[in-house]
Amino acid sequence: MSGVNASTATATTATAEGPGGGHRRPFQDGAGASHTGRFAPSPTGPLHTGSVLAALGSWLDARHHGGRWLVRMEDLDTARVVPGAADAILRTLEALGLEWDGPVDYQSRGQDAYLSALLRLRERGLTFPCSCSRRELAQADTGYPGTCRSGPQRPGPCAERFRVQAGELCVDDRIQGRRRWDLAQLGDVVVRRRDGVFAYQLAVTVDDARQGITHVVRGADLLDSTPWQVELQRALGLPRPQYAHLPVVVDPDGAKLAKSLHALPADLSRPGATLLQVLTLLRQNPPPELAALSPEHILAWAVPKWNPSAIHGLTTLPAPAPKLLA
Protein backbone atom coordinates (compact mmCIF):
# COMPACT_ATOMS: atom_id res chain seq x y z
CA MET A 1 0.00 0.00 0.00
CA SER A 2 1.28 3.48 -0.73
CA GLY A 3 2.34 5.36 2.36
CA VAL A 4 2.76 2.33 4.63
CA ASN A 5 6.33 1.31 3.98
CA ALA A 6 9.71 0.92 5.62
CA SER A 7 10.69 4.56 5.22
CA THR A 8 7.48 5.74 6.85
CA ALA A 9 7.95 3.25 9.69
CA THR A 10 11.45 4.53 10.32
CA ALA A 11 10.34 8.13 10.34
CA THR A 12 7.46 7.57 12.74
CA THR A 13 9.12 5.28 15.25
CA ALA A 14 11.08 6.64 18.20
CA THR A 15 13.45 4.97 20.60
CA ALA A 16 12.30 5.11 24.21
CA GLU A 17 14.58 7.30 26.30
CA GLY A 18 14.73 7.30 30.06
CA PRO A 19 12.38 4.61 31.41
CA GLY A 20 12.54 1.54 29.23
CA GLY A 21 15.58 2.53 27.24
CA GLY A 22 17.93 0.18 29.05
CA HIS A 23 15.63 -2.82 29.35
CA ARG A 24 14.49 -3.51 25.84
CA ARG A 25 16.01 -6.37 23.87
CA PRO A 26 18.24 -5.57 20.88
CA PHE A 27 16.12 -5.32 17.75
CA GLN A 28 17.07 -7.73 14.98
CA ASP A 29 15.36 -7.43 11.61
CA GLY A 30 14.03 -10.81 10.58
CA ALA A 31 14.30 -12.32 14.08
CA GLY A 32 11.02 -14.06 14.85
CA ALA A 33 9.54 -12.55 11.70
CA SER A 34 7.03 -15.40 11.46
CA HIS A 35 5.56 -14.28 14.79
CA THR A 36 5.51 -10.64 15.82
CA GLY A 37 3.17 -9.52 18.58
CA ARG A 38 2.60 -6.20 20.27
CA PHE A 39 1.24 -4.46 23.35
CA ALA A 40 -0.47 -1.16 22.56
CA PRO A 41 -1.63 0.67 25.69
CA SER A 42 -3.13 4.13 25.79
CA PRO A 43 -1.03 6.33 28.10
CA THR A 44 -4.01 7.56 30.08
CA GLY A 45 -2.91 6.15 33.44
CA PRO A 46 -0.90 3.39 35.12
CA LEU A 47 -1.22 -0.29 34.27
CA HIS A 48 -3.68 -2.19 36.48
CA THR A 49 -4.46 -5.89 36.73
CA GLY A 50 -6.49 -5.91 33.51
CA SER A 51 -3.87 -4.15 31.42
CA VAL A 52 -1.06 -6.23 32.95
CA LEU A 53 -3.04 -9.31 31.90
CA ALA A 54 -3.18 -8.02 28.32
CA ALA A 55 0.55 -7.25 28.36
CA LEU A 56 1.54 -10.58 29.88
CA GLY A 57 -0.73 -12.62 27.61
CA SER A 58 0.60 -11.01 24.45
CA TRP A 59 4.22 -11.23 25.71
CA LEU A 60 3.90 -14.93 26.59
CA ASP A 61 2.29 -15.68 23.25
CA ALA A 62 5.14 -14.02 21.33
CA ARG A 63 7.93 -15.52 23.42
CA HIS A 64 6.37 -19.00 23.44
CA HIS A 65 6.59 -18.97 19.64
CA GLY A 66 10.11 -17.53 19.60
CA GLY A 67 8.83 -14.26 18.20
CA ARG A 68 9.25 -10.52 18.68
CA TRP A 69 7.15 -8.39 21.03
CA LEU A 70 6.77 -4.68 20.30
CA VAL A 71 5.39 -1.85 22.43
CA ARG A 72 3.27 0.88 20.84
CA MET A 73 1.81 3.84 22.72
CA GLU A 74 -1.63 4.65 21.34
CA ASP A 75 -1.49 8.36 22.11
CA LEU A 76 -3.43 9.81 19.17
CA ASP A 77 -6.13 11.27 21.41
CA THR A 78 -3.85 13.81 23.04
CA ALA A 79 -6.68 15.24 25.16
CA ARG A 80 -6.81 11.95 27.10
CA VAL A 81 -3.06 11.44 27.44
CA VAL A 82 -1.79 11.84 31.01
CA PRO A 83 1.69 13.41 31.21
CA GLY A 84 4.20 10.84 32.44
CA ALA A 85 1.85 7.88 31.89
CA ALA A 86 3.86 6.43 29.00
CA ASP A 87 7.05 6.38 31.07
CA ALA A 88 5.15 4.86 33.99
CA ILE A 89 3.86 2.09 31.73
CA LEU A 90 7.39 1.33 30.54
CA ARG A 91 8.67 1.24 34.13
CA THR A 92 5.94 -1.25 35.02
CA LEU A 93 6.83 -3.50 32.09
CA GLU A 94 10.49 -3.36 33.14
CA ALA A 95 9.66 -4.22 36.76
CA LEU A 96 7.65 -7.22 35.58
CA GLY A 97 10.50 -8.43 33.37
CA LEU A 98 8.51 -7.93 30.15
CA GLU A 99 11.30 -6.87 27.81
CA TRP A 100 10.29 -5.56 24.41
CA ASP A 101 12.09 -5.61 21.07
CA GLY A 102 13.41 -2.47 19.43
CA PRO A 103 12.22 1.10 19.95
CA VAL A 104 8.89 2.06 21.48
CA ASP A 105 6.47 3.33 18.84
CA TYR A 106 4.21 6.36 19.36
CA GLN A 107 1.03 6.73 17.31
CA SER A 108 1.14 10.50 17.58
CA ARG A 109 4.18 10.43 15.27
CA GLY A 110 2.46 8.40 12.56
CA GLN A 111 0.30 11.14 11.01
CA ASP A 112 1.83 10.84 7.54
CA ALA A 113 1.11 7.11 7.34
CA TYR A 114 -2.50 7.59 8.45
CA LEU A 115 -3.07 10.41 5.99
CA SER A 116 -1.63 8.33 3.16
CA ALA A 117 -4.00 5.49 3.99
CA LEU A 118 -6.98 7.84 4.22
CA LEU A 119 -6.18 9.39 0.82
CA ARG A 120 -5.97 5.90 -0.67
CA LEU A 121 -9.45 5.12 0.65
CA ARG A 122 -10.79 8.44 -0.65
CA GLU A 123 -9.36 7.81 -4.11
CA ARG A 124 -11.32 4.57 -4.26
CA GLY A 125 -14.53 6.25 -3.11
CA LEU A 126 -14.54 4.29 0.13
CA THR A 127 -15.04 7.20 2.52
CA PHE A 128 -17.64 9.92 2.94
CA PRO A 129 -18.16 12.97 5.21
CA CYS A 130 -20.64 12.53 8.06
CA SER A 131 -22.31 15.29 10.06
CA CYS A 132 -24.23 13.01 12.45
CA SER A 133 -23.95 13.80 16.15
CA ARG A 134 -23.46 11.23 18.88
CA ARG A 135 -26.95 11.98 20.15
CA GLU A 136 -28.44 11.16 16.75
CA LEU A 137 -26.46 7.94 16.45
CA ALA A 138 -27.44 6.84 19.96
CA GLN A 139 -31.01 6.48 18.68
CA ALA A 140 -30.04 4.21 15.78
CA ASP A 141 -30.75 0.47 15.81
CA THR A 142 -27.47 -0.30 14.02
CA GLY A 143 -23.88 0.81 14.50
CA TYR A 144 -24.42 3.46 11.81
CA PRO A 145 -27.62 3.76 9.74
CA GLY A 146 -25.97 5.27 6.64
CA THR A 147 -27.55 8.70 7.12
CA CYS A 148 -24.80 10.65 5.34
CA ARG A 149 -23.78 8.12 2.69
CA SER A 150 -25.15 10.42 0.00
CA GLY A 151 -23.79 13.56 1.62
CA PRO A 152 -23.71 15.32 4.99
CA GLN A 153 -27.07 16.40 6.38
CA ARG A 154 -25.88 19.76 7.68
CA PRO A 155 -23.02 22.21 7.04
CA GLY A 156 -19.99 22.45 9.28
CA PRO A 157 -17.17 20.17 10.38
CA CYS A 158 -17.68 16.51 9.53
CA ALA A 159 -16.21 13.21 10.53
CA GLU A 160 -15.07 10.87 7.75
CA ARG A 161 -16.43 7.34 7.58
CA PHE A 162 -15.28 4.20 5.80
CA ARG A 163 -17.96 2.54 3.67
CA VAL A 164 -18.48 -0.99 4.98
CA GLN A 165 -19.73 -3.41 2.36
CA ALA A 166 -22.78 -5.50 3.26
CA GLY A 167 -22.22 -9.17 3.99
CA GLU A 168 -21.01 -11.53 6.68
CA LEU A 169 -17.44 -11.54 7.97
CA CYS A 170 -15.99 -14.59 9.72
CA VAL A 171 -12.79 -14.59 11.80
CA ASP A 172 -11.26 -17.59 13.53
CA ASP A 173 -10.04 -16.21 16.84
CA ARG A 174 -7.37 -18.30 18.57
CA ILE A 175 -9.05 -17.86 21.98
CA GLN A 176 -12.66 -16.93 21.25
CA GLY A 177 -13.16 -19.40 18.41
CA ARG A 178 -15.04 -18.68 15.18
CA ARG A 179 -16.87 -15.35 15.23
CA ARG A 180 -19.25 -13.94 12.65
CA TRP A 181 -20.44 -10.37 12.13
CA ASP A 182 -23.14 -8.82 9.96
CA LEU A 183 -21.23 -5.89 8.44
CA ALA A 184 -24.37 -3.98 7.55
CA GLN A 185 -25.44 -4.19 11.19
CA LEU A 186 -22.07 -2.84 12.34
CA GLY A 187 -22.28 0.03 9.88
CA ASP A 188 -19.74 2.48 8.46
CA VAL A 189 -16.92 3.30 10.87
CA VAL A 190 -15.26 6.65 11.55
CA VAL A 191 -11.69 6.84 10.26
CA ARG A 192 -11.14 10.54 10.99
CA ARG A 193 -13.01 12.49 13.64
CA ARG A 194 -14.61 15.85 13.03
CA ASP A 195 -11.81 17.49 15.05
CA GLY A 196 -9.29 16.11 12.52
CA VAL A 197 -7.86 13.38 14.76
CA PHE A 198 -7.38 10.04 13.00
CA ALA A 199 -9.62 7.42 14.54
CA TYR A 200 -8.46 4.29 16.32
CA GLN A 201 -9.71 1.82 13.70
CA LEU A 202 -7.65 3.35 10.89
CA ALA A 203 -4.56 4.03 13.00
CA VAL A 204 -4.33 0.54 14.48
CA THR A 205 -4.85 -1.07 11.06
CA VAL A 206 -2.04 0.97 9.52
CA ASP A 207 0.24 0.49 12.53
CA ASP A 208 -0.13 -3.28 12.65
CA ALA A 209 0.82 -3.51 8.97
CA ARG A 210 3.62 -0.97 9.26
CA GLN A 211 5.19 -2.83 12.18
CA GLY A 212 4.77 -6.24 10.60
CA ILE A 213 2.45 -7.54 13.34
CA THR A 214 1.49 -11.12 12.57
CA HIS A 215 -0.36 -12.00 15.78
CA VAL A 216 -2.64 -9.58 17.62
CA VAL A 217 -3.29 -10.64 21.23
CA ARG A 218 -5.48 -8.13 23.07
CA GLY A 219 -8.56 -7.81 25.29
CA ALA A 220 -11.96 -9.17 24.30
CA ASP A 221 -13.39 -5.65 24.67
CA LEU A 222 -11.80 -5.04 21.25
CA LEU A 223 -13.25 -8.15 19.65
CA ASP A 224 -15.99 -6.23 17.83
CA SER A 225 -13.39 -3.84 16.39
CA THR A 226 -11.88 -6.75 14.47
CA PRO A 227 -14.32 -6.80 11.52
CA TRP A 228 -13.78 -3.10 10.80
CA GLN A 229 -10.02 -3.59 10.88
CA VAL A 230 -10.22 -6.65 8.64
CA GLU A 231 -12.32 -4.69 6.14
CA LEU A 232 -9.83 -1.81 6.22
CA GLN A 233 -6.98 -4.29 5.67
CA ARG A 234 -8.83 -5.66 2.66
CA ALA A 235 -9.50 -2.21 1.22
CA LEU A 236 -5.88 -1.11 1.67
CA GLY A 237 -4.32 -4.35 0.48
CA LEU A 238 -2.74 -5.08 3.86
CA PRO A 239 -2.07 -8.52 5.37
CA ARG A 240 -4.45 -9.85 8.01
CA PRO A 241 -2.79 -10.87 11.28
CA GLN A 242 -4.08 -13.74 13.38
CA TYR A 243 -6.26 -12.62 16.27
CA ALA A 244 -6.56 -13.84 19.85
CA HIS A 245 -8.75 -11.96 22.29
CA LEU A 246 -7.98 -12.40 25.96
CA PRO A 247 -10.75 -12.23 28.58
CA VAL A 248 -11.22 -8.81 30.15
CA VAL A 249 -10.90 -8.39 33.91
CA VAL A 250 -14.14 -6.99 35.37
CA ASP A 251 -15.17 -5.72 38.80
CA PRO A 252 -17.96 -7.29 40.90
CA ASP A 253 -20.54 -5.23 39.00
CA GLY A 254 -19.32 -6.55 35.66
CA ALA A 255 -17.69 -3.29 34.58
CA LYS A 256 -14.35 -3.34 32.80
CA LEU A 257 -11.62 -2.85 35.39
CA ALA A 258 -10.16 0.13 33.53
CA LYS A 259 -13.34 2.10 34.33
CA SER A 260 -13.72 0.84 37.89
CA LEU A 261 -12.67 2.02 41.32
CA HIS A 262 -11.14 -1.44 41.73
CA ALA A 263 -8.50 -0.59 39.11
CA LEU A 264 -5.56 -0.02 41.43
CA PRO A 265 -2.11 0.37 39.83
CA ALA A 266 0.06 -2.72 39.56
CA ASP A 267 2.16 -3.20 42.69
CA LEU A 268 5.76 -2.63 41.59
CA SER A 269 7.09 -3.41 45.07
CA ARG A 270 6.01 -7.04 44.56
CA PRO A 271 6.35 -7.72 40.82
CA GLY A 272 6.60 -11.47 41.30
CA ALA A 273 3.32 -11.53 43.22
CA THR A 274 1.69 -9.47 40.47
CA LEU A 275 2.86 -11.92 37.81
CA LEU A 276 1.62 -14.91 39.80
CA GLN A 277 -1.74 -13.25 40.32
CA VAL A 278 -2.17 -12.60 36.60
CA LEU A 279 -0.90 -16.07 35.61
CA THR A 280 -3.52 -17.50 37.95
CA LEU A 281 -6.21 -15.32 36.37
CA LEU A 282 -5.11 -16.66 32.99
CA ARG A 283 -5.53 -20.21 34.38
CA GLN A 284 -1.90 -21.11 33.77
CA ASN A 285 -1.71 -22.81 37.20
CA PRO A 286 1.62 -21.43 38.45
CA PRO A 287 3.00 -23.48 41.38
CA PRO A 288 3.06 -21.59 44.73
CA GLU A 289 6.82 -22.02 45.09
CA LEU A 290 7.31 -19.53 42.26
CA ALA A 291 6.34 -16.80 44.73
CA ALA A 292 9.87 -16.78 46.13
CA LEU A 293 11.47 -16.27 42.72
CA SER A 294 12.29 -13.19 40.64
CA PRO A 295 10.10 -12.07 37.72
CA GLU A 296 12.73 -13.42 35.32
CA HIS A 297 12.50 -16.90 36.85
CA ILE A 298 8.70 -16.79 36.91
CA LEU A 299 8.60 -15.83 33.24
CA ALA A 300 11.14 -18.53 32.39
CA TRP A 301 8.68 -21.02 33.88
CA ALA A 302 5.66 -19.49 32.13
CA VAL A 303 6.95 -19.13 28.56
CA PRO A 304 7.22 -22.83 27.63
CA LYS A 305 3.98 -23.64 29.49
CA TRP A 306 1.85 -20.91 27.88
CA ASN A 307 -1.53 -22.50 27.20
CA PRO A 308 -4.17 -20.15 25.76
CA SER A 309 -6.63 -23.03 25.46
CA ALA A 310 -7.06 -22.76 29.24
CA ILE A 311 -9.05 -19.55 28.68
CA HIS A 312 -10.77 -20.64 25.46
CA GLY A 313 -14.12 -18.93 25.02
CA LEU A 314 -13.83 -16.73 28.10
CA THR A 315 -14.58 -13.05 27.52
CA THR A 316 -14.43 -11.88 31.16
CA LEU A 317 -12.60 -12.80 34.36
CA PRO A 318 -13.48 -11.58 37.86
CA ALA A 319 -11.02 -9.14 39.38
CA PRO A 320 -9.09 -10.34 42.42
CA ALA A 321 -10.32 -9.03 45.75
CA PRO A 322 -9.04 -5.47 46.34
CA LYS A 323 -7.07 -6.59 49.40
CA LEU A 324 -4.93 -8.77 47.12
CA LEU A 325 -4.07 -5.76 44.98
CA ALA A 326 -2.81 -3.62 47.86
C-alpha positions in Angstrom: 0.0 0.0 0.0 1.3 3.5 -0.7 2.3 5.4 2.4 2.8 2.3 4.6 6.3 1.3 4.0 9.7 0.9 5.6 10.7 4.6 5.2 7.5 5.7 6.8 7.9 3.3 9.7 11.4 4.5 10.3 10.3 8.1 10.3 7.5 7.6 12.7 9.1 5.3 15.3 11.1 6.6 18.2 13.5 5.0 20.6 12.3 5.1 24.2 14.6 7.3 26.3 14.7 7.3 30.1 12.4 4.6 31.4 12.5 1.5 29.2 15.6 2.5 27.2 17.9 0.2 29.1 15.6 -2.8 29.4 14.5 -3.5 25.8 16.0 -6.4 23.9 18.2 -5.6 20.9 16.1 -5.3 17.8 17.1 -7.7 15.0 15.4 -7.4 11.6 14.0 -10.8 10.6 14.3 -12.3 14.1 11.0 -14.1 14.9 9.5 -12.6 11.7 7.0 -15.4 11.5 5.6 -14.3 14.8 5.5 -10.6 15.8 3.2 -9.5 18.6 2.6 -6.2 20.3 1.2 -4.5 23.3 -0.5 -1.2 22.6 -1.6 0.7 25.7 -3.1 4.1 25.8 -1.0 6.3 28.1 -4.0 7.6 30.1 -2.9 6.2 33.4 -0.9 3.4 35.1 -1.2 -0.3 34.3 -3.7 -2.2 36.5 -4.5 -5.9 36.7 -6.5 -5.9 33.5 -3.9 -4.1 31.4 -1.1 -6.2 32.9 -3.0 -9.3 31.9 -3.2 -8.0 28.3 0.5 -7.2 28.4 1.5 -10.6 29.9 -0.7 -12.6 27.6 0.6 -11.0 24.5 4.2 -11.2 25.7 3.9 -14.9 26.6 2.3 -15.7 23.2 5.1 -14.0 21.3 7.9 -15.5 23.4 6.4 -19.0 23.4 6.6 -19.0 19.6 10.1 -17.5 19.6 8.8 -14.3 18.2 9.2 -10.5 18.7 7.2 -8.4 21.0 6.8 -4.7 20.3 5.4 -1.8 22.4 3.3 0.9 20.8 1.8 3.8 22.7 -1.6 4.7 21.3 -1.5 8.4 22.1 -3.4 9.8 19.2 -6.1 11.3 21.4 -3.8 13.8 23.0 -6.7 15.2 25.2 -6.8 12.0 27.1 -3.1 11.4 27.4 -1.8 11.8 31.0 1.7 13.4 31.2 4.2 10.8 32.4 1.9 7.9 31.9 3.9 6.4 29.0 7.0 6.4 31.1 5.1 4.9 34.0 3.9 2.1 31.7 7.4 1.3 30.5 8.7 1.2 34.1 5.9 -1.3 35.0 6.8 -3.5 32.1 10.5 -3.4 33.1 9.7 -4.2 36.8 7.7 -7.2 35.6 10.5 -8.4 33.4 8.5 -7.9 30.2 11.3 -6.9 27.8 10.3 -5.6 24.4 12.1 -5.6 21.1 13.4 -2.5 19.4 12.2 1.1 19.9 8.9 2.1 21.5 6.5 3.3 18.8 4.2 6.4 19.4 1.0 6.7 17.3 1.1 10.5 17.6 4.2 10.4 15.3 2.5 8.4 12.6 0.3 11.1 11.0 1.8 10.8 7.5 1.1 7.1 7.3 -2.5 7.6 8.5 -3.1 10.4 6.0 -1.6 8.3 3.2 -4.0 5.5 4.0 -7.0 7.8 4.2 -6.2 9.4 0.8 -6.0 5.9 -0.7 -9.4 5.1 0.6 -10.8 8.4 -0.6 -9.4 7.8 -4.1 -11.3 4.6 -4.3 -14.5 6.3 -3.1 -14.5 4.3 0.1 -15.0 7.2 2.5 -17.6 9.9 2.9 -18.2 13.0 5.2 -20.6 12.5 8.1 -22.3 15.3 10.1 -24.2 13.0 12.5 -23.9 13.8 16.1 -23.5 11.2 18.9 -27.0 12.0 20.1 -28.4 11.2 16.8 -26.5 7.9 16.5 -27.4 6.8 20.0 -31.0 6.5 18.7 -30.0 4.2 15.8 -30.7 0.5 15.8 -27.5 -0.3 14.0 -23.9 0.8 14.5 -24.4 3.5 11.8 -27.6 3.8 9.7 -26.0 5.3 6.6 -27.5 8.7 7.1 -24.8 10.7 5.3 -23.8 8.1 2.7 -25.2 10.4 0.0 -23.8 13.6 1.6 -23.7 15.3 5.0 -27.1 16.4 6.4 -25.9 19.8 7.7 -23.0 22.2 7.0 -20.0 22.5 9.3 -17.2 20.2 10.4 -17.7 16.5 9.5 -16.2 13.2 10.5 -15.1 10.9 7.8 -16.4 7.3 7.6 -15.3 4.2 5.8 -18.0 2.5 3.7 -18.5 -1.0 5.0 -19.7 -3.4 2.4 -22.8 -5.5 3.3 -22.2 -9.2 4.0 -21.0 -11.5 6.7 -17.4 -11.5 8.0 -16.0 -14.6 9.7 -12.8 -14.6 11.8 -11.3 -17.6 13.5 -10.0 -16.2 16.8 -7.4 -18.3 18.6 -9.0 -17.9 22.0 -12.7 -16.9 21.3 -13.2 -19.4 18.4 -15.0 -18.7 15.2 -16.9 -15.3 15.2 -19.2 -13.9 12.6 -20.4 -10.4 12.1 -23.1 -8.8 10.0 -21.2 -5.9 8.4 -24.4 -4.0 7.6 -25.4 -4.2 11.2 -22.1 -2.8 12.3 -22.3 0.0 9.9 -19.7 2.5 8.5 -16.9 3.3 10.9 -15.3 6.7 11.5 -11.7 6.8 10.3 -11.1 10.5 11.0 -13.0 12.5 13.6 -14.6 15.9 13.0 -11.8 17.5 15.0 -9.3 16.1 12.5 -7.9 13.4 14.8 -7.4 10.0 13.0 -9.6 7.4 14.5 -8.5 4.3 16.3 -9.7 1.8 13.7 -7.6 3.3 10.9 -4.6 4.0 13.0 -4.3 0.5 14.5 -4.8 -1.1 11.1 -2.0 1.0 9.5 0.2 0.5 12.5 -0.1 -3.3 12.7 0.8 -3.5 9.0 3.6 -1.0 9.3 5.2 -2.8 12.2 4.8 -6.2 10.6 2.5 -7.5 13.3 1.5 -11.1 12.6 -0.4 -12.0 15.8 -2.6 -9.6 17.6 -3.3 -10.6 21.2 -5.5 -8.1 23.1 -8.6 -7.8 25.3 -12.0 -9.2 24.3 -13.4 -5.6 24.7 -11.8 -5.0 21.2 -13.3 -8.2 19.6 -16.0 -6.2 17.8 -13.4 -3.8 16.4 -11.9 -6.8 14.5 -14.3 -6.8 11.5 -13.8 -3.1 10.8 -10.0 -3.6 10.9 -10.2 -6.6 8.6 -12.3 -4.7 6.1 -9.8 -1.8 6.2 -7.0 -4.3 5.7 -8.8 -5.7 2.7 -9.5 -2.2 1.2 -5.9 -1.1 1.7 -4.3 -4.3 0.5 -2.7 -5.1 3.9 -2.1 -8.5 5.4 -4.5 -9.8 8.0 -2.8 -10.9 11.3 -4.1 -13.7 13.4 -6.3 -12.6 16.3 -6.6 -13.8 19.9 -8.8 -12.0 22.3 -8.0 -12.4 26.0 -10.8 -12.2 28.6 -11.2 -8.8 30.2 -10.9 -8.4 33.9 -14.1 -7.0 35.4 -15.2 -5.7 38.8 -18.0 -7.3 40.9 -20.5 -5.2 39.0 -19.3 -6.6 35.7 -17.7 -3.3 34.6 -14.3 -3.3 32.8 -11.6 -2.8 35.4 -10.2 0.1 33.5 -13.3 2.1 34.3 -13.7 0.8 37.9 -12.7 2.0 41.3 -11.1 -1.4 41.7 -8.5 -0.6 39.1 -5.6 0.0 41.4 -2.1 0.4 39.8 0.1 -2.7 39.6 2.2 -3.2 42.7 5.8 -2.6 41.6 7.1 -3.4 45.1 6.0 -7.0 44.6 6.4 -7.7 40.8 6.6 -11.5 41.3 3.3 -11.5 43.2 1.7 -9.5 40.5 2.9 -11.9 37.8 1.6 -14.9 39.8 -1.7 -13.2 40.3 -2.2 -12.6 36.6 -0.9 -16.1 35.6 -3.5 -17.5 38.0 -6.2 -15.3 36.4 -5.1 -16.7 33.0 -5.5 -20.2 34.4 -1.9 -21.1 33.8 -1.7 -22.8 37.2 1.6 -21.4 38.4 3.0 -23.5 41.4 3.1 -21.6 44.7 6.8 -22.0 45.1 7.3 -19.5 42.3 6.3 -16.8 44.7 9.9 -16.8 46.1 11.5 -16.3 42.7 12.3 -13.2 40.6 10.1 -12.1 37.7 12.7 -13.4 35.3 12.5 -16.9 36.9 8.7 -16.8 36.9 8.6 -15.8 33.2 11.1 -18.5 32.4 8.7 -21.0 33.9 5.7 -19.5 32.1 6.9 -19.1 28.6 7.2 -22.8 27.6 4.0 -23.6 29.5 1.9 -20.9 27.9 -1.5 -22.5 27.2 -4.2 -20.2 25.8 -6.6 -23.0 25.5 -7.1 -22.8 29.2 -9.0 -19.5 28.7 -10.8 -20.6 25.5 -14.1 -18.9 25.0 -13.8 -16.7 28.1 -14.6 -13.1 27.5 -14.4 -11.9 31.2 -12.6 -12.8 34.4 -13.5 -11.6 37.9 -11.0 -9.1 39.4 -9.1 -10.3 42.4 -10.3 -9.0 45.8 -9.0 -5.5 46.3 -7.1 -6.6 49.4 -4.9 -8.8 47.1 -4.1 -5.8 45.0 -2.8 -3.6 47.9 
